[in-house]
């Protein structure tokens, strides 16, 4: 059984967490965060490499013969205005990839993920006499764009560094602080995003008969897309189609030339994924043709993430260790959920089992809510304790379980 992180470590890392929370960075621009991570790992005895897959950081701690255990944390923040009211709330702003100035906040909890992994790295480094093997810590950029894992793999992650025997990761969420949520098999949905440009012919708002109105075209597309899940996906399957962005025009009496849509898809198997993607393109093209668009719509598909699958046998081993460490009353089984993660890219590329779990970030004994803030909400921020200690303890327990020859499959 792993020991609990001592108070001094948790207090020190609490300050690290507050600093990361107050200074968030957008995807692929996690420069300050990467420097903090690298500077924290080097004194612990890790071989540290920066700029892997852009701004990613890899730390390798070799501690004799045994398995290679990879533990991953994501680093990037979101273009969100924080509304938590915390004394260390973010007021940061940055320029996004499109050139627009946007607010930035750690509204998904990646700052907590980084802090927990630094804590686990510190704990494991200080207890090297108790385990044997190689610890591979991966601090990943651009999870929010579903780009970072693939970028690190393409940059030679598993050629330049030891290939893992298991890949471990976790995510903080609106569960009660101190709780661990786990699942086996498909756990998180695949995600695909596409930016669509509809072409019309602009003109004066008072004479629409002389135009091809892309706003009306876009409105029909938005409504028609909602029929995909209802009428083209079997009731036994799961899928979500969301239009999260619709942009057109500059003035109420001017019909624009173009309209832009941002569409997101969540699915749990390749057949449904391909069906929904094809349906989106078919509907957009058909509405453009029905409107007499002067040119074909344009599609820009972004990088997607596959379904995150937790290896059943490895998950059973880790959950058994969590039960011994935390007690069964602090564990809860979870069904597959529609949010997505690109961490599955690592396990697939390495040919290693993946185990992923959730840990609670809300201390309901100290906070009351009119509504529960979810990840990506401007009001989401985990309570530092016992969230931080639980996250560190979970990572240490999972890694030590795999290093322990008696419990390793």
URJOZI-V79756 format. One record per helix or strand of 3 or more residues. SS is the DSSP state (helix for helix, strand for strand). FROM is the first residue (numbers start at 1). TO is the last residue. Records with the same first field share a line. If there is no record, write none. Layout:
SS=FROM-TO / FROM-TO
This chain:
helix=7-22 / 31-42 / 110-126 / 128-130 / 143-145 / 148-154 / 157-160 / 208-210 / 214-225 / 227-232 / 270-290 / 312-326 / 328-330 / 344-350 / 384-403
strand=47-52 / 56-63 / 68-74 / 93-95 / 101-103 / 133-140 / 166-176 / 180-182 / 185-199 / 239-248 / 258-267 / 298-301 / 308-310 / 331-333 / 337-340 / 353-362
